[in-house]
Amino acid sequence: MPNAKKAIFLSLLLLSPVAQAEHVIVCGGPALRAWEDYRTEEDRHDRWWANFVRASTLRMAEIRLSYGSDAPLVWMVYKPGYELRGREDQKPYTTWIAEQAAKRNATLIWFNTSSEYISKINARPKKSVVTYDYFGHSNKFAFMFEYGSDIIAVSTEWLHEDDISKLNSSIFAKNAICKSWGCHTGASMSYVWENKLGIPLIGAKGKTLYTKVGQGEMPTGFEGWSR
């Protein structure tokens, strides 16, 4: 390559934007106790409002240990769930979440609907998402951002496996590590995720347990994990 062309080529490379690696954590909302208390004891969820929030912050600590103290964290949180539970408990949960994000120098992105989640995740820079974690209710077909706030034992805002094709696969870095910490994802949704996005999604074969999250332990897959 002639020197002049080589110089132009190198200058263009230097001017080209390089995506900064990001670690995206998605946090679904809790159910209302007013609904859950009508259910049998073994079917009740979210006695503690902060299961998914605390699991998110535990994961942030893991990421910073593995990727460095300045690893960029992007925390996407389903806001209506915490507004509703906050009114029920008479606690400023959204304020507390914002304080937790600021404490960890994490970029907090609220979303209110499933379509808003899709548009905001798709706005991440190309090839930037190095790790992706989902904490929230789920079944084998969907991430349930909202569950048991509007209707007992029902979700009204979700990312169904049929919606995965709406996600922009170009936002994920090569060999990105994706994991769902919700129940049953490994039974179906993990397969569709990899088929549509070309990236594995680790998911629980059965239920996930958050019983020790308040003690500083990550959720566990009761029947193990699949991908």
Secondary structure, 3 states (H helix, E strand, C coil): CCHHHHHHHHHHHHHCCCCCCEEEEEECCCCCHHHHCCCCHHHCCCCCCCHHHHHHHHHHHHHHHHHCCCCCEEEEEEHHHHHHHHHHHCCCHHHHHHHHHHHCCCEEEEECCHHHHHHHHHCCCCCCEEEEEEECEEECCEEECCCCCCCCCCCCCEEEHHHHHHCCHHHEEEEEEEEECCCCHHHCHHHHHHHHHCCCEEEECCCEECCCHHHCCCCEECCCEEC
